[in-house]
Amino acid sequence: MPLHQADRSAGPFDDVYALGTSDRRLSKYRIPDDSADPSSVYNLIRDELLLDGNSRQNLATFCTTWAEPQVRELLDEAFDKNIIDKDEYPQSAEIENRCVHMIADLWHAPRSWTTVGCSTTGSSEAAMLGGLALKWRWRKARQAQGLAADRPNLVCGPVQVCWEKFARYFDVELRQVPLDGDATEMRPQDLKRFCDENTIGVVATLGVTFTGAYEPVAALAAALDQIQRDTGFDIPIHVDGASGGFVAPFIQPELEWDFRIDRVKSINASGHKFGLAPLGVGWIVWRSREDLPEELVFSVDYLGGNMPTFALNFSRPGGEIIAQYYNFLRLGRRGYERIHQSCVDTARWLAAELAKLGPLEILYDGNGGLPCVCYRLTEGVEHGFTLYDLSDRVRIRGWQIASYPLPPNRHDTVVQRILVRHGVSRDLAALLLEEIKRALDHLRDNPVPRSTSGPSFSHN
């Protein structure tokens, strides 16, 4: 019998690329009728995934792309644990609770061992929970005074899109302070124009995603203190520490941005960013139990016990939470400090080297905020290319760096941002620098007069 007519099912000769499954395109629109050899399916799917970018070269993302093998083992061993089902998985629930109190202590909660918080799918969900708590506290206070509570607003600077989603989904007016002059974040003097009796809170961002800089939380709180003295409006602060919440405590410990400031009532952060946990886990902690309205906590009894829960998602994997706990125990405060300081040192080195290249003007050099670099093309010069073209050029070798316009009123300023995360060594940064040099040389010799390249990263 000719070979092509022979039985090509798995057997003694089981090369995955010689089995029948490998002769067909993978199904895309309909579940196949028959089962298939697992090794063949695995390898064919893995082959398709080779077409993805290399996550380690993606310096646009804030998310963790490197982990120790023990983290991967814990994830594998916990893949079947639903963290919501605290009656069935009480020890996983206990580990989540330990993380909440450790983070509350890290952020200087007055009584960290009694305060409340929870894990979330990511920092976006955590931010929405914080926003909901602000809205309910404001509404209860208004109703207690017999005042209208139908026009809530939230004041913020340049924020991640999750806050725009929160405002739209939960019927809150989002008052985004525009960037006037050379501002790159919300400034204290801007608050008076945007806050009023219907303001449920102010969102201060510790690590603006556009530039990496911190908004001045203490100064914003002082401005709100003055507004309260002038008008009587007692407006709380929620800190969006999606990135900076796990950076500032370790390398800027003297910076007051957290619960040391009385007006800060809640903080969210991404464990899977500079918390160094794998995707996707976020955290939110309230200053005290009184800052989380009890009406938002549900009691669920159909999973075997009676459990309080406050989350937008329900079934969630517990592995990422367990991995977060592993990092806290494995690294300790000194370990986090060494890792993040190394990232900051590399970011500052990279910023200094990029500044020597000529056409790039550094807007943020990694000092005082997140470990990243943000720059634009020097103004008043016809370069013959855009930063979008530069992003496209370095992507030929697999590098992904973010290029995008700043928010209004600086929408005409296009910037580029490079994140230096755990795993981005000085050597890797040097390789990127050489690639940027080659790309700039090419673009100088081959101008792009009618560039069609656009943003490589968007918050919307």
C-alpha positions in Angstrom: 0.0 0.0 0.0 1.4 3.4 -0.9 2.5 5.5 2.1 0.0 8.2 1.4 -2.8 5.7 1.7 -1.5 4.1 4.9 -3.2 4.6 8.3 -1.7 7.8 9.6 -3.2 7.7 13.1 -0.9 7.8 16.1 1.0 4.6 16.6 4.6 3.4 16.9 5.6 6.1 14.4 4.0 9.1 16.0 5.8 12.2 14.6 3.3 14.9 15.1 3.9 16.4 11.7 3.3 13.1 9.9 -0.1 12.5 11.6 -3.4 13.2 9.7 -4.1 16.2 11.9 -1.0 18.0 10.5 -2.3 17.7 6.9 -5.3 19.9 7.6 -5.7 23.5 8.6 -6.9 24.0 12.2 -10.6 24.5 12.5 -11.6 28.2 13.0 -15.4 28.4 12.9 -16.7 25.0 13.9 -15.8 22.4 16.6 -14.4 19.3 14.7 -16.5 16.2 14.7 -13.7 13.8 15.7 -11.1 13.8 18.4 -7.4 14.3 17.6 -4.0 13.3 18.9 -3.1 15.6 21.9 0.6 16.0 20.9 -0.4 17.0 17.4 -3.0 19.5 18.5 -0.6 20.9 21.1 2.3 21.4 18.6 0.1 22.9 15.9 -1.4 25.5 18.3 2.1 26.2 19.6 3.3 26.8 16.1 0.6 29.4 15.6 1.6 31.1 18.8 5.1 31.6 17.4 3.5 34.3 15.3 2.9 36.4 18.4 5.5 39.0 19.5 8.1 38.1 22.0 6.6 39.4 25.3 10.1 40.0 26.7 10.7 42.5 23.9 7.4 44.2 24.5 8.5 47.3 26.3 5.1 49.0 25.9 3.5 46.7 28.5 3.6 47.2 32.2 2.8 43.6 32.8 5.1 40.9 34.2 6.8 38.8 31.5 9.3 36.9 33.6 8.8 34.6 36.6 10.8 32.0 38.5 10.0 28.4 37.8 8.5 28.0 41.3 5.8 30.5 40.3 5.0 28.5 37.3 4.7 25.3 39.4 2.4 27.0 41.9 0.2 28.2 39.0 0.0 24.7 37.6 -0.9 23.2 41.0 -3.6 25.8 41.7 -5.2 26.0 38.2 -8.4 24.3 39.6 -8.9 26.6 42.6 -11.7 29.1 42.3 -10.7 31.9 44.7 -14.3 33.0 45.1 -15.3 29.7 46.7 -13.8 30.4 50.1 -15.6 27.6 51.8 -14.1 24.9 49.5 -10.7 26.5 49.4 -10.2 28.0 52.8 -6.4 28.1 52.8 -6.3 29.9 49.4 -8.8 32.4 51.0 -6.5 32.7 54.0 -3.5 33.5 51.6 -5.6 36.1 49.9 -6.4 37.7 53.3 -2.7 37.7 54.3 -1.9 39.5 51.1 -4.5 42.1 51.7 -3.1 42.9 55.2 0.5 42.8 54.0 -0.4 45.4 51.3 -2.4 47.5 53.8 0.7 47.5 56.0 2.9 48.4 53.0 0.6 51.4 52.3 0.5 52.5 56.0 -3.1 51.8 56.7 -3.8 52.9 60.3 -4.9 49.5 61.5 -3.7 47.2 58.7 -4.6 44.0 60.5 -8.3 45.0 60.6 -8.8 47.0 57.4 -10.6 45.5 54.3 -9.6 44.8 50.8 -9.7 42.1 48.2 -8.0 40.7 45.1 -9.4 41.4 41.7 -8.9 40.2 38.1 -6.7 43.2 37.5 -6.2 46.8 38.6 -9.0 47.9 36.3 -11.6 46.0 38.3 -10.0 47.2 41.5 -10.3 50.8 40.3 -14.0 50.3 39.5 -14.7 48.9 43.0 -13.0 51.9 44.5 -15.1 54.2 42.3 -18.3 52.4 43.4 -17.4 52.8 47.0 -16.8 56.6 46.5 -20.2 56.9 44.7 -22.1 55.1 47.4 -20.5 57.0 50.3 -21.3 60.3 48.5 -24.9 59.3 47.8 -25.5 58.2 51.4 -24.1 61.4 52.7 -26.2 63.5 50.3 -29.4 61.6 51.1 -28.8 61.9 54.8 -28.8 65.7 54.3 -31.9 65.6 52.1 -30.0 66.7 49.1 -30.2 65.6 45.5 -27.8 62.7 44.6 -28.4 62.2 40.9 -25.5 64.1 39.3 -22.2 62.6 40.6 -18.9 63.5 39.1 -15.3 62.2 39.5 -12.3 64.5 39.0 -9.0 63.1 37.5 -6.0 63.9 35.3 -4.8 61.8 32.5 -6.0 58.3 33.5 -6.1 54.8 32.2 -9.3 54.0 30.1 -10.7 51.9 33.0 -11.8 55.2 34.6 -13.7 56.2 31.5 -15.4 52.8 31.5 -16.3 53.2 35.2 -17.9 56.6 34.5 -19.9 55.3 31.5 -20.9 52.0 33.1 -22.0 53.5 36.4 -23.4 56.8 35.3 -20.8 59.2 36.7 -19.6 62.4 35.0 -15.8 62.1 34.4 -14.2 65.5 34.7 -10.7 65.1 33.3 -8.4 68.0 34.0 -6.8 69.0 30.6 -3.0 69.4 30.4 -2.4 73.1 30.0 1.0 74.6 29.2 3.8 72.0 29.7 1.9 70.0 32.3 2.1 66.2 32.0 -0.2 65.4 35.0 -3.0 66.9 37.1 -1.8 69.8 39.2 -3.2 70.9 42.6 -4.2 74.4 41.4 -6.5 72.8 38.8 -8.8 71.2 41.3 -10.8 74.3 42.4 -12.2 74.7 38.8 -13.5 71.1 38.6 -14.7 70.1 42.1 -18.1 70.9 43.5 -20.8 69.5 45.9 -21.4 66.6 43.5 -17.8 65.4 43.3 -17.6 61.9 44.7 -13.8 61.9 44.8 -10.5 62.8 43.1 -8.4 60.1 41.4 -4.7 60.7 41.9 -2.5 58.5 39.7 0.7 57.2 41.1 2.5 56.5 37.8 0.7 58.2 34.9 0.6 55.7 32.1 1.4 58.3 29.5 4.8 59.3 31.0 5.5 57.3 34.2 5.6 60.3 36.5 3.7 60.4 39.8 0.9 62.9 40.5 1.6 64.9 43.7 -0.9 63.2 46.0 0.0 65.1 49.1 -0.3 68.4 47.3 -3.6 67.4 45.8 -4.8 66.5 49.3 -3.7 69.9 50.6 -5.6 71.6 47.8 -8.7 69.7 48.8 -8.2 70.7 52.4 -8.3 74.3 51.3 -11.4 73.6 49.2 -13.1 72.1 52.3 -12.2 75.2 54.3 -13.6 77.5 51.6 -16.7 75.6 50.6 -17.4 72.8 53.1 -17.0 70.1 50.4 -15.2 67.1 52.0 -13.9 65.3 48.9 -11.9 62.0 49.4 -9.0 60.8 47.3 -8.7 57.4 45.6 -5.1 56.6 44.5 -4.8 54.7 41.3 -1.5 53.0 42.1 -1.8 50.5 39.3 2.0 50.7 38.7 3.4 52.9 41.4 1.7 51.2 44.3 4.3 48.5 44.2 7.2 50.8 43.3 7.1 53.8 45.6 7.0 51.9 48.9 10.3 50.2 48.1 12.4 52.9 46.3 10.7 56.1 47.3 9.7 55.2 50.9 9.9 58.9 52.1 7.2 59.9 49.6 3.8 60.5 51.2 1.1 59.3 48.8 -0.7 56.5 50.7 -2.8 56.2 53.9 -0.4 58.4 55.7 -2.6 61.1 54.1 -5.9 61.2 55.9 -7.9 62.2 52.8 -6.8 59.0 50.9 -9.6 56.5 51.5 -8.7 53.7 49.0 -5.9 52.5 46.8 -5.7 50.1 43.9 -2.7 48.4 42.4 -1.8 45.7 39.8 -0.1 42.7 41.4 0.8 41.6 37.8 2.7 44.8 37.1 5.4 45.9 39.5 4.0 43.6 42.1 5.8 41.0 39.9 2.9 38.5 40.0 1.8 36.8 36.8 -1.3 38.0 34.8 -3.9 38.8 36.1 -4.3 39.9 39.7 -5.1 43.3 41.1 -5.7 44.6 44.6 -7.7 47.2 46.4 -7.5 48.2 50.0 -9.7 50.7 51.9 -8.3 52.9 54.7 -10.8 51.4 57.2 -13.9 49.3 57.2 -16.1 52.4 57.4 -14.8 53.5 53.9 -16.4 50.5 52.2 -20.2 50.8 52.3 -21.7 47.6 53.7 -24.4 47.7 51.0 -21.8 46.8 48.4 -20.8 43.5 50.1 -22.9 40.5 49.1 -23.4 37.4 51.1 -23.2 34.2 49.0 -24.4 30.9 50.4 -24.8 28.5 47.5 -21.1 27.4 47.2 -21.3 25.6 50.5 -20.8 28.3 53.1 -21.9 31.8 53.9 -19.3 34.2 52.3 -19.1 38.0 52.0 -17.9 39.0 48.5 -17.4 42.3 46.8 -16.3 42.0 43.2 -17.4 42.5 39.6 -16.2 39.0 38.5 -17.2 35.8 40.2 -15.3 32.7 39.2 -11.6 33.6 39.3 -8.4 31.5 39.4 -6.5 31.5 42.7 -3.1 30.7 41.3 -2.1 34.3 40.7 -2.9 35.2 44.3 -0.9 32.3 45.6 2.0 33.5 43.3 1.7 37.0 44.7 2.1 35.6 48.2 5.1 33.6 47.1 6.7 36.8 45.8 6.1 38.6 49.1 7.7 35.7 51.1 10.5 35.0 48.5 11.6 38.5 47.8 10.8 40.4 51.0 11.1 44.2 51.1 14.8 44.2 50.3 14.3 42.0 47.3 11.6 44.2 45.8 13.8 47.2 46.5 16.8 45.7 44.7 14.7 44.6 41.7 13.0 48.0 41.3 16.1 50.0 41.9 17.9 48.0 39.3 15.1 48.8 36.8 15.3 52.5 37.7 19.1 52.5 37.3 18.7 50.9 33.8 15.9 53.4 32.9 18.1 56.4 33.9 21.0 55.0 32.0 18.9 54.4 28.9 17.4 58.0 29.1 21.0 59.5 29.3 22.1 57.5 26.2 18.9 58.3 24.2 19.5 62.0 25.0 22.8 61.8 23.2 21.3 60.7 19.9 20.2 64.2 18.9 16.6 64.2 17.7 15.1 63.0 21.0 14.0 65.3 23.9 13.7 63.4 27.2 10.5 64.3 29.1 10.9 61.8 31.9 14.1 60.0 32.7 13.0 57.4 35.2 13.9 59.5 38.3 11.2 60.0 40.9 8.5 57.9 39.4 8.2 54.6 37.5 11.2 52.9 35.9 10.6 54.1 32.4 11.7 56.6 29.8 9.4 59.1 28.0 10.6 61.3 25.1 9.5 63.2 22.0 11.2 64.4 18.9 12.9 67.8 19.3 10.5 70.6 18.3 11.2 73.2 15.7 13.0 70.7 13.4 11.8 68.9 10.3 13.0 65.3 11.0 11.5 63.7 7.9 9.9 61.0 10.1 7.7 60.6 13.1 7.9 58.6 16.3 5.3 56.3 14.8 7.8 55.5 12.0 10.5 54.9 14.6 8.2 52.4 16.4 7.5 50.6 13.1 11.2 50.4 12.3 12.4 48.9 15.6 9.5 46.4 15.4 11.2 44.7 12.5 13.6 43.2 15.0 10.8 42.3 17.4 11.0 45.4 19.7 7.7 47.0 20.7 7.8 50.5 22.2 4.7 52.7 22.7 4.1 55.8 20.6 1.0 57.9 21.2 -0.3 61.5 21.6 -0.7 63.0 25.1 -4.2 63.7 26.3 -6.0 67.1 25.7 -4.9 69.9 25.7 -1.5 68.5 24.5 -2.9 66.1 21.9 -0.5 67.5 19.3 2.5 66.3 21.3 3.4 62.7 20.3 5.7 60.8 22.8 7.4 57.5 23.0 7.6 55.5 26.2 9.9 52.6 27.1 9.1 50.5 30.2 11.9 48.9 32.1 10.4 45.9 33.9 11.8 43.0 35.9 13.8 41.0 33.4 14.9 43.9 31.3 18.6 43.8 31.9 21.2 46.5 31.2 22.4 44.3 28.3 18.9 44.0 26.9 18.4 47.7 27.1 21.7 48.2 25.3 20.6 46.0 22.5 17.4 48.1 22.2 19.5 51.3 22.2 21.6 50.0 19.3 18.4 49.1 17.4 17.0 52.6 17.9 20.3 54.1 16.6 20.2 51.9 13.5 16.5 52.9 13.0 17.3 56.6 13.3 20.1 56.3 10.8 17.9 54.5 8.4 15.1 57.1 8.7 17.5 60.0 8.3 18.7 58.5 5.0 15.3 57.4 3.9 12.8 60.2 5.0 9.1 59.4 5.1 7.4 62.5 3.7 3.9 61.1 3.8 4.0 58.8 6.8 0.8 56.7 7.4 2.1 55.2 10.6 -0.1 55.8 13.6 -0.1 55.2 17.4 1.3 51.8 18.5 -0.3 52.1 21.8 -3.7 53.5 23.0 -5.4 54.1 26.3 -8.8 54.1 24.5 
